[in-house]
């Protein structure tokens, strides 16, 4: 009998999807689903939701809910992490302070000054979970869905011996989008994709064994609706010849080309960004209203008679099934770079194909990225390495050095201006960063 712990189970929509997926596998249908959250009200809704799914499918699974992490982890085979440190009142400063200095950020959860401060707040919490796993379920696998993916996974990979993989839906999501653009059935598409999370590249994209990039280029250049769906990513593809994995809203923050001047932001970033045009994902009134109305949404779902028990497209359940002895499964995961991508930093957290099976997790060797792709991705990986080192040491100076080398930040600000901005962000986050003795120094 498999025990699966959900840490951060109060992420209701995500928890429901993952539980639904898990229970579609016969090998996992008698699993113990251990739900843990620090918010009692959210945890209660998560428990009710899980029990509703179990009842709808008449599964022999067991649902338990607890606010004690040790209880959820005890004897677990797999640990899914969907945590959040802080809320919109904390996140908004990650975007608003850089904006004041001229660094215009759209999402702010992955890299750059916003993503780095999100990592600084989250790394200590994720390490606590990892160390608890060492005590209560040392043979379990952590499947992390929390952003910023690469920096969080890298910190745990450095500081804990637990087995870990980071999961994101951007690889399979983008592949489905590209297939749709060229009219290809998903099952006829094959590809190789590698890089770092949210900044990985399809080095090969084929339809029935033939290079599909010419068809993608044709769709982008000849069909305005395709070009306008993903303006930033399409521009990157047209000039760099390989498609990148994360949405235009995200991708526009990770480079030096699109958000450094108001005219460029207007031309490329206020339409077709993958997020609401011209606004910021985590300080939207609509987003805050949705956060405030989660109780209504939870009650509405619980009141529905029918439950959709179809399997979704997230990787987690298939990985757990494979690790427990089911069919081996190939996915794209975040793992240490042990020579897997030869022109990215050794040891950095990279996103590559990985095989999951009863023998564990086996990453696939990729080789070198195209040089025009490796240049940007390598800088972002090195920035993340500095940020993680700064977080683990409590070294504010190293965090400044990381942000000083962030492509977008460096394209907009001088070193002195970056230092002033970072100092202000440290002061704003002081309550969340006890590991830094002299924030802003």
Secondary structure, DSSP 8 states (H G I E B T S, - for coil): --EEEEETTT-HHHHHHHHHHHTTSGGGTT-EEEEE-S-HHHHHHHHHHHHHHHHHHT---EEEEES-HHHHHTT-SEEEE----S-HHHHHHHHHHHHHHT---SS-SSSHHHHHHHHHHHHHHHHHHHHHHHHH-TT-EEEE--SSHHHHHHHHHHH--SEEEE--SHHHHHHHHHHHHHT--GGGEEEEEEEETTEEEEEEEEETTEE-HHHHHHHHHH-HHHHHHTHHHHHHHHHHSS-BSS-HHHHTTSSSSSSSSHHHIIIIISSSSSSSTTS-TTS-HHHHHHHHTHHHHHHHHHH-S-------S-SHHHHHHHHTTSS-EEEEEEEE-SSSBTTS-TTSEEEEEEEEETTEEEE---B---HHHHHHHHHHHHHHHHHHHHHHHT-HHHHHHHHHT-HHHHHH--HHHHHHHHHHHHHHTGGG-TT-TTTT-
